[in-house]
């Protein structure tokens, strides 16, 4: 997101509703966003589309701080949205600011 855009923190649900190594798809005015929870209880959010063929990242497999796209197995960093490994530099999906407060997931949306 553009650093000059004012963001509003939008509550999208309880953090506990996202299982470890799993995702939850959230519909927003900007399009679908995938919210992920890692095995280490870290939360990340990215736009729910792989930069390769537009696959739904929310349906992929979480491994560490990355997600494997369910269509072609591209590995995408949850921290940066960048493609990893052999596909590094070939594309990215935008990340979305996220914080967890009082057990609630808040997305930073314009």
RODREN-304568 format. One record per residue: x, y, z of N, C-alpha, C in turn; residue in three letters. Coordinates in nm, 4 decimals. Layout:
+----------+----------+----------+----------+----------+----------+----------+----------+----------+-----+
!     n.c1 !     n.c2 !     n.c3 !    ca.c1 !    ca.c2 !    ca.c3 !     c.c1 !     c.c2 !     c.c3 !  aa !
+----------+----------+----------+----------+----------+----------+----------+----------+----------+-----+
!        X !        Y !        Z !        X !        Y !        Z !        X !        Y !        Z ! ALA !
...
+----------+----------+----------+----------+----------+----------+----------+----------+----------+-----+
END
This chain:
+----------+----------+----------+----------+----------+----------+----------+----------+----------+-----+
!     n.c1 !     n.c2 !     n.c3 !    ca.c1 !    ca.c2 !    ca.c3 !     c.c1 !     c.c2 !     c.c3 !  aa !
+----------+----------+----------+----------+----------+----------+----------+----------+----------+-----+
!   0.0834 !  -0.1183 !   0.0000 !   0.0000 !   0.0000 !   0.0000 !   0.0875 !   0.1241 !   0.0000 ! UNK !
!   0.0403 !   0.2307 !  -0.0585 !   0.1109 !   0.3570 !  -0.0628 !   0.1274 !   0.4109 !   0.0790 ! UNK !
!   0.2498 !   0.4499 !   0.1146 !   0.2799 !   0.4979 !   0.2500 !   0.2070 !   0.6281 !   0.2822 ! UNK !
!   0.1631 !   0.7032 !   0.1794 !   0.0956 !   0.8306 !   0.2024 !  -0.0546 !   0.8165 !   0.2233 ! UNK !
!  -0.1079 !   0.6952 !   0.2082 !  -0.2512 !   0.6727 !   0.2227 !  -0.2839 !   0.6524 !   0.3700 ! UNK !
!  -0.3830 !   0.7250 !   0.4196 !  -0.4280 !   0.7088 !   0.5585 !  -0.5005 !   0.5751 !   0.5692 ! UNK !
!  -0.4637 !   0.4961 !   0.6699 !  -0.5299 !   0.3670 !   0.6858 !  -0.6216 !   0.3680 !   0.8067 ! UNK !
!  -0.7249 !   0.2874 !   0.7957 !  -0.8185 !   0.2651 !   0.9056 !  -0.8019 !   0.1206 !   0.9495 ! UNK !
!  -0.7943 !   0.0975 !   1.0779 !  -0.7837 !  -0.0384 !   1.1293 !  -0.9233 !  -0.0980 !   1.1350 ! UNK !
!  -0.9435 !  -0.2033 !   1.0563 !  -1.0739 !  -0.2674 !   1.0416 !  -1.0724 !  -0.4044 !   1.1069 ! UNK !
!  -1.1613 !  -0.4263 !   1.2005 !  -1.1731 !  -0.5549 !   1.2700 !  -1.2347 !  -0.6566 !   1.1744 ! UNK !
!  -1.1627 !  -0.7689 !   1.1541 !  -1.2125 !  -0.8710 !   1.0625 !  -1.2377 !  -1.0049 !   1.1324 ! UNK !
!  -1.2300 !  -1.0062 !   1.2650 !  -1.2638 !  -1.1280 !   1.3367 !  -1.1667 !  -1.1618 !   1.4472 ! UNK !
!  -1.2027 !  -1.2661 !   1.5193 !  -1.1202 !  -1.3131 !   1.6305 !  -0.9974 !  -1.3865 !   1.5781 ! UNK !
!  -0.8835 !  -1.3593 !   1.6387 !  -0.7594 !  -1.4243 !   1.5976 !  -0.7685 !  -1.5757 !   1.6121 ! UNK !
!  -0.8353 !  -1.6215 !   1.7128 !  -0.8476 !  -1.7650 !   1.7398 !  -0.9256 !  -1.8379 !   1.6300 ! UNK !
!  -1.0021 !  -1.7635 !   1.5486 !  -1.0803 !  -1.8246 !   1.4409 !  -0.9937 !  -1.8720 !   1.3238 ! UNK !
!  -0.8684 !  -1.8277 !   1.3206 !  -0.7762 !  -1.8722 !   1.2157 !  -0.6876 !  -1.9801 !   1.2775 ! UNK !
!  -0.7006 !  -2.1031 !   1.2293 !  -0.6207 !  -2.2137 !   1.2814 !  -0.4739 !  -2.1946 !   1.2463 ! UNK !
!  -0.3866 !  -2.2557 !   1.3259 !  -0.2433 !  -2.2534 !   1.2950 !  -0.2192 !  -2.3191 !   1.1597 ! UNK !
!  -0.1244 !  -2.2629 !   1.0857 !  -0.0878 !  -2.3087 !   0.9515 !  -0.2082 !  -2.3103 !   0.8587 ! UNK !
!  -0.2895 !  -2.2049 !   0.8707 !  -0.4124 !  -2.1968 !   0.7940 !  -0.4377 !  -2.0514 !   0.7536 ! UNK !
!  -0.5478 !  -2.0309 !   0.6827 !  -0.5843 !  -1.8970 !   0.6367 !  -0.7339 !  -1.8761 !   0.6446 ! UNK !
!  -0.7703 !  -1.7510 !   0.6400 !  -0.9105 !  -1.7114 !   0.6332 !  -0.9209 !  -1.6028 !   0.5271 ! UNK !
!  -1.0152 !  -1.6171 !   0.4364 !  -1.0379 !  -1.5188 !   0.3296 !  -1.1340 !  -1.4121 !   0.3819 ! UNK !
!  -1.0968 !  -1.2862 !   0.3590 !  -1.1779 !  -1.1726 !   0.4027 !  -1.2112 !  -1.0895 !   0.2798 ! UNK !
!  -1.3378 !  -1.0660 !   0.2569 !  -1.3802 !  -0.9813 !   0.1457 !  -1.3733 !  -0.8353 !   0.1898 ! UNK !
!  -1.3066 !  -0.7516 !   0.1093 !  -1.2964 !  -0.6090 !   0.1391 !  -1.3294 !  -0.5296 !   0.0132 ! UNK !
!  -1.3437 !  -0.3994 !   0.0287 !  -1.3695 !  -0.3130 !  -0.0862 !  -1.2514 !  -0.3147 !  -0.1833 ! UNK !
!  -1.1329 !  -0.3524 !  -0.1354 !  -1.0128 !  -0.3599 !  -0.2191 !  -0.9998 !  -0.4953 !  -0.2870 ! UNK !
!  -1.0886 !  -0.5883 !  -0.2533 !  -1.0806 !  -0.7240 !  -0.3050 !  -1.0519 !  -0.8212 !  -0.1927 ! UNK !
!  -1.0486 !  -0.9502 !  -0.2242 !  -1.0278 !  -1.0504 !  -0.1197 !  -0.8855 !  -1.0458 !  -0.0634 ! UNK !
!  -0.8779 !  -1.0567 !   0.0682 !  -0.7507 !  -1.0591 !   0.1394 !  -0.7435 !  -1.1894 !   0.2171 ! UNK !
!  -0.6273 !  -1.2527 !   0.2151 !  -0.6051 !  -1.3759 !   0.2896 !  -0.5299 !  -1.3421 !   0.4174 ! UNK !
!  -0.5856 !  -1.3847 !   0.5309 !  -0.5230 !  -1.3662 !   0.6616 !  -0.4679 !  -1.5016 !   0.7042 ! UNK !
!  -0.3388 !  -1.5058 !   0.7349 !  -0.2704 !  -1.6305 !   0.7684 !  -0.2244 !  -1.6317 !   0.9129 ! UNK !
!  -0.2208 !  -1.7525 !   0.9695 !  -0.1626 !  -1.7742 !   1.1023 !  -0.0596 !  -1.8859 !   1.0880 ! UNK !
!   0.0619 !  -1.8588 !   1.1309 !   0.1680 !  -1.9581 !   1.1210 !   0.1657 !  -2.0509 !   1.2429 ! UNK !
!   0.2458 !  -2.1544 !   1.2362 !   0.2594 !  -2.2468 !   1.3482 !   0.3104 !  -2.1746 !   1.4720 ! UNK !
!   0.3893 !  -2.0678 !   1.4527 !   0.4449 !  -1.9888 !   1.5632 !   0.3489 !  -1.8783 !   1.6093 ! UNK !
!   0.2218 !  -1.8857 !   1.5670 !   0.1194 !  -1.7868 !   1.6035 !   0.1507 !  -1.6456 !   1.5543 ! UNK !
!   0.2144 !  -1.6355 !   1.4384 !   0.2344 !  -1.5067 !   1.3731 !   0.1221 !  -1.4899 !   1.2712 ! UNK !
!   0.0751 !  -1.3676 !   1.2560 !  -0.0352 !  -1.3390 !   1.1637 !   0.0149 !  -1.2486 !   1.0518 ! UNK !
!  -0.0305 !  -1.2769 !   0.9300 !   0.0055 !  -1.1993 !   0.8119 !  -0.1176 !  -1.1847 !   0.7238 ! UNK !
!  -0.1155 !  -1.0822 !   0.6389 !  -0.2244 !  -1.0641 !   0.5420 !  -0.1655 !  -1.0226 !   0.4077 ! UNK !
!  -0.2162 !  -1.0845 !   0.3022 !  -0.1777 !  -1.0513 !   0.1650 !  -0.3034 !  -1.0560 !   0.0786 ! UNK !
!  -0.2972 !  -0.9911 !  -0.0363 !  -0.4081 !  -1.0049 !  -0.1296 !  -0.4175 !  -1.1509 !  -0.1711 ! UNK !
!  -0.5391 !  -1.2004 !  -0.1825 !  -0.5634 !  -1.3433 !  -0.2040 !  -0.5508 !  -1.3823 !  -0.3506 ! UNK !
!  -0.4310 !  -1.3546 !  -0.4062 !  -0.4067 !  -1.3969 !  -0.5446 !  -0.2571 !  -1.4140 !  -0.5661 ! UNK !
!  -0.2237 !  -1.5250 !  -0.6234 !  -0.0844 !  -1.5542 !  -0.6556 !  -0.0417 !  -1.4663 !  -0.7730 ! UNK !
!   0.0805 !  -1.4122 !  -0.7703 !   0.1250 !  -1.3286 !  -0.8818 !   0.1476 !  -1.4068 !  -1.0107 ! UNK !
!   0.1513 !  -1.5380 !  -1.0044 !   0.1773 !  -1.6210 !  -1.1215 !   0.0533 !  -1.6351 !  -1.2085 ! UNK !
!  -0.0503 !  -1.6986 !  -1.1550 !  -0.1729 !  -1.7233 !  -1.2326 !  -0.2992 !  -1.6806 !  -1.1581 ! UNK !
!  -0.2819 !  -1.6046 !  -1.0492 !  -0.3979 !  -1.5539 !  -0.9769 !  -0.4637 !  -1.6544 !  -0.8846 ! UNK !
!  -0.3948 !  -1.7630 !  -0.8530 !  -0.4513 !  -1.8663 !  -0.7649 !  -0.4866 !  -1.8118 !  -0.6280 ! UNK !
!  -0.5854 !  -1.8720 !  -0.5619 !  -0.6300 !  -1.8273 !  -0.4294 !  -0.5309 !  -1.8712 !  -0.3208 ! UNK !
!  -0.4463 !  -1.7805 !  -0.2770 !  -0.3453 !  -1.8145 !  -0.1774 !  -0.4070 !  -1.8640 !  -0.0468 ! UNK !
!  -0.5280 !  -1.8191 !  -0.0167 !  -0.5950 !  -1.8634 !   0.1068 !  -0.6206 !  -2.0140 !   0.1075 ! UNK !
!  -0.6125 !  -2.0784 !  -0.0082 !  -0.6330 !  -2.2228 !  -0.0168 !  -0.5021 !  -2.2999 !  -0.0231 ! UNK !
!  -0.3896 !  -2.2280 !  -0.0102 !  -0.2585 !  -2.2906 !  -0.0178 !  -0.2138 !  -2.3489 !   0.1154 ! UNK !
!  -0.0907 !  -2.3999 !   0.1163 !  -0.0332 !  -2.4631 !   0.2345 !   0.0671 !  -2.3667 !   0.2973 ! UNK !
!   0.0470 !  -2.3371 !   0.4266 !   0.1379 !  -2.2504 !   0.5009 !   0.2575 !  -2.3335 !   0.5453 ! UNK !
!   0.3776 !  -2.2830 !   0.5164 !   0.4998 !  -2.3488 !   0.5636 !   0.5952 !  -2.2396 !   0.6099 ! UNK !
!   0.6228 !  -2.2392 !   0.7395 !   0.7038 !  -2.1322 !   0.7970 !   0.6338 !  -1.9994 !   0.7791 ! UNK !
!   0.7038 !  -1.9031 !   0.7198 !   0.6466 !  -1.7713 !   0.6910 !   0.6197 !  -1.7560 !   0.5412 ! UNK !
!   0.5746 !  -1.8649 !   0.4804 !   0.5450 !  -1.8637 !   0.3371 !   0.4180 !  -1.9438 !   0.3110 ! UNK !
!   0.3631 !  -1.9235 !   0.1920 !   0.2436 !  -1.9962 !   0.1491 !   0.2735 !  -2.0569 !   0.0121 ! UNK !
!   0.2353 !  -2.1816 !  -0.0058 !   0.2494 !  -2.2474 !  -0.1364 !   0.1177 !  -2.2319 !  -0.2117 ! UNK !
!   0.1227 !  -2.1715 !  -0.3291 !   0.0022 !  -2.1523 !  -0.4095 !  -0.0571 !  -2.2887 !  -0.4457 ! UNK !
!  -0.1904 !  -2.3018 !  -0.4341 !  -0.2530 !  -2.4307 !  -0.4636 !  -0.2560 !  -2.4662 !  -0.6130 ! UNK !
!  -0.2329 !  -2.3690 !  -0.7003 !  -0.2391 !  -2.3980 !  -0.8436 !  -0.1088 !  -2.4529 !  -0.8997 ! UNK !
!   0.0022 !  -2.3841 !  -0.8731 !   0.1287 !  -2.4231 !  -0.9349 !   0.2429 !  -2.4316 !  -0.8348 ! UNK !
!   0.2108 !  -2.4291 !  -0.7054 !   0.3073 !  -2.4495 !  -0.5977 !   0.4128 !  -2.3400 !  -0.5856 ! UNK !
!   0.3866 !  -2.2221 !  -0.6404 !   0.4794 !  -2.1117 !  -0.6165 !   0.4810 !  -2.0848 !  -0.4676 ! UNK !
!   0.5959 !  -2.0562 !  -0.4115 !   0.6087 !  -2.0227 !  -0.2708 !   0.6165 !  -1.8714 !  -0.2588 ! UNK !
!   0.5283 !  -1.8135 !  -0.1771 !   0.5171 !  -1.6691 !  -0.1603 !   0.5458 !  -1.6334 !  -0.0151 ! UNK !
!   0.6341 !  -1.5360 !   0.0067 !   0.6655 !  -1.4889 !   0.1410 !   0.5441 !  -1.4172 !   0.1996 ! UNK !
!   0.5057 !  -1.4555 !   0.3213 !   0.3959 !  -1.3864 !   0.3885 !   0.4413 !  -1.2503 !   0.4416 ! UNK !
!   0.5730 !  -1.2346 !   0.4605 !   0.6268 !  -1.1087 !   0.5111 !   0.6333 !  -1.0013 !   0.4036 ! UNK !
!   0.6735 !  -1.0398 !   0.2809 !   0.6944 !  -0.9405 !   0.1753 !   0.5991 !  -0.9542 !   0.0567 ! UNK !
!   0.5359 !  -1.0709 !   0.0418 !   0.4511 !  -1.0963 !  -0.0741 !   0.5289 !  -1.1398 !  -0.1966 ! UNK !
!   0.6616 !  -1.1456 !  -0.1871 !   0.7486 !  -1.1807 !  -0.2993 !   0.7525 !  -1.3311 !  -0.3233 ! UNK !
!   0.7645 !  -1.3687 !  -0.4501 !   0.7864 !  -1.5089 !  -0.4855 !   0.9240 !  -1.5505 !  -0.4329 ! UNK !
!   0.9355 !  -1.6755 !  -0.3903 !   1.0588 !  -1.7263 !  -0.3314 !   1.1190 !  -1.8377 !  -0.4169 ! UNK !
!   1.2411 !  -1.8774 !  -0.3823 !   1.3059 !  -1.9907 !  -0.4479 !   1.3324 !  -1.9640 !  -0.5946 ! UNK !
!   1.3094 !  -2.0655 !  -0.6770 !   1.3365 !  -2.0564 !  -0.8204 !   1.2539 !  -1.9474 !  -0.8880 ! UNK !
!   1.1428 !  -1.9078 !  -0.8271 !   1.0546 !  -1.8069 !  -0.8867 !   1.0795 !  -1.6661 !  -0.8334 ! UNK !
!   1.1832 !  -1.6492 !  -0.7504 !   1.2157 !  -1.5180 !  -0.6933 !   1.2323 !  -1.4147 !  -0.8045 ! UNK !
!   1.1769 !  -1.2968 !  -0.7817 !   1.1876 !  -1.1890 !  -0.8790 !   1.0847 !  -1.1932 !  -0.9898 ! UNK !
!   0.9997 !  -1.2943 !  -0.9905 !   0.9007 !  -1.3084 !  -1.0980 !   0.7657 !  -1.2464 !  -1.0647 ! UNK !
!   0.7507 !  -1.1931 !  -0.9429 !   0.6244 !  -1.1296 !  -0.9083 !   0.6009 !  -1.1283 !  -0.7591 ! UNK !
!   0.4992 !  -1.0531 !  -0.7212 !   0.4613 !  -1.0492 !  -0.5800 !   0.3128 !  -1.0165 !  -0.5688 ! UNK !
!   0.2609 !  -1.0423 !  -0.4524 !   0.1248 !  -1.0020 !  -0.4193 !   0.1364 !  -0.9004 !  -0.3065 ! UNK !
!   0.0587 !  -0.7931 !  -0.3089 !   0.0712 !  -0.6917 !  -0.2048 !   0.0388 !  -0.7466 !  -0.0658 ! UNK !
!   0.1171 !  -0.7017 !   0.0317 !   0.0883 !  -0.7335 !   0.1709 !  -0.0077 !  -0.6282 !   0.2257 ! UNK !
!  -0.0728 !  -0.6606 !   0.3360 !  -0.1683 !  -0.5703 !   0.3994 !  -0.1281 !  -0.5559 !   0.5454 ! UNK !
!  -0.1207 !  -0.4320 !   0.5971 !  -0.0883 !  -0.4154 !   0.7385 !  -0.1882 !  -0.4917 !   0.8250 ! UNK !
!  -0.1367 !  -0.5579 !   0.9285 !  -0.2200 !  -0.6380 !   1.0179 !  -0.1656 !  -0.6246 !   1.1586 ! UNK !
!  -0.2550 !  -0.6185 !   1.2548 !  -0.2156 !  -0.6263 !   1.3947 !  -0.3232 !  -0.7028 !   1.4700 ! UNK !
!  -0.2831 !  -0.7635 !   1.5809 !  -0.3764 !  -0.8346 !   1.6676 !  -0.3812 !  -0.7588 !   1.7992 ! UNK !
!  -0.5008 !  -0.7157 !   1.8354 !  -0.5222 !  -0.6433 !   1.9613 !  -0.6410 !  -0.7038 !   2.0337 ! UNK !
!  -0.6210 !  -0.7334 !   2.1598 !  -0.7287 !  -0.7898 !   2.2428 !  -0.7927 !  -0.9114 !   2.1764 ! UNK !
!  -0.7112 !  -0.9927 !   2.1109 !  -0.7609 !  -1.1146 !   2.0484 !  -0.8347 !  -1.0945 !   1.9174 ! UNK !
!  -0.8320 !  -0.9734 !   1.8635 !  -0.9014 !  -0.9419 !   1.7385 !  -0.8004 !  -0.9099 !   1.6295 ! UNK !
!  -0.8296 !  -0.9526 !   1.5065 !  -0.7448 !  -0.9218 !   1.3915 !  -0.7910 !  -0.7910 !   1.3306 ! UNK !
!  -0.6976 !  -0.6993 !   1.3145 !  -0.7262 !  -0.5706 !   1.2541 !  -0.6421 !  -0.5554 !   1.1282 ! UNK !
!  -0.7084 !  -0.5236 !   1.0175 !  -0.6394 !  -0.4985 !   0.8917 !  -0.6319 !  -0.3484 !   0.8687 ! UNK !
!  -0.5166 !  -0.3029 !   0.8202 !  -0.4991 !  -0.1616 !   0.7874 !  -0.5436 !  -0.1366 !   0.6448 ! UNK !
!  -0.6634 !  -0.0853 !   0.6306 !  -0.7225 !  -0.0609 !   0.4985 !  -0.7415 !   0.0890 !   0.4772 ! UNK !
!  -0.7307 !   0.1343 !   0.3501 !  -0.7511 !   0.2775 !   0.3246 !  -0.8955 !   0.3190 !   0.3435 ! UNK !
+----------+----------+----------+----------+----------+----------+----------+----------+----------+-----+
END
